[in-house]
């Protein structure tokens, strides 16, 4: 199944973007009267028929609409982008596939990267949403300071940090059907000040499991655990 | 912490491989009397002191040894390598980080890749084992036919396959402290014959969750779920 993305359908758009039009008409060789599936990324799937198979502006008529409810829980992950951006891009693709509502890119004291290309990252999000056939597009942010992330609202707030004595595990600390915000530090870990600052702001220190994980593996594992406890 | 790998310690080796020697002496600039940590990948960590900081053959003396027991469960994942091998390599790195005992590379009817470079994949396994500070090295195989994988022994055998009606979920079907074998199909999915063949061989059809996942995401998610139920 090829799913197309057109966020403007709720505002009356009946055509695909130039990029999506090209994909439908040039790559997939779709023609007038062929049917396609589209999402607006805002909770709806549309089954539609192509009325004008134009490779620059492929027009369609909606045959029927299916609404998908928001999940009863909400996962927000705040992560420091990795020095090698490929690792962050992998995390992003996988997190979207398995399910995530929001990703905050976070600038920490020990961050090794202070710049991200949000347009490029958004393309990865869109592609993964289409690939995994989802109707809600996750939100991603520009790089924002650690202190600003601390002000974000959530019902359960966690900061991942390895402590040796009796770790508090994310999968037992997190409750079902909640809105979670989990902070994942950079390669050099959070600074002691950041940990303290998070605690003052009611973030609970948690561990993800017994192994030492890379930043992007930790971020994905947090996402997997929160999806898992809600299965 | 930099962990080195020397599988020959149980057979008396008191030196690092040329590659590891170069890393210790040239890159990390370690000198005589510096201490290092080594694993043999067979359940032991060694704390050792460098006696000859030679960049081609770095010799050491073991100060103390710590044994790590095998986990009380065992995860074997059989996966069809992806067309784009980067995706398989990424899965391999992440699976080793979070914990896996064995990966069978499997040749299926719809496989898009019929060749793997086992040496290259083994390097990824070693690097991820060291990175995540583990004392047991996971096993990986050459590419083996689907029918041979069906003969592999395990206490609980699963094949991941999307079915719409009331899916049997891996996280409820799998019991704690068992030896699991999970089959993950290629991009074009298993053929109907393969599914039937697996069922005849007592593999249970399972689903990993609500979303459609890429091959490598499904393989990693299976691994995460099995680690998770044993936390």
Interface residues (C-beta under 8 A of the other chain):
Chain A: X90 X94 X97 X98 X99 X131 X132 X133 X134 X169 X171 X209 X210 X211 X212 X213 X214 X217 X220 X221 X224 X225 X227 X228 X231
Chain B: X90 X94 X97 X98 X99 X131 X132 X133 X134 X169 X171 X209 X210 X211 X212 X213 X214 X217 X220 X221 X224 X225 X227 X228 X231
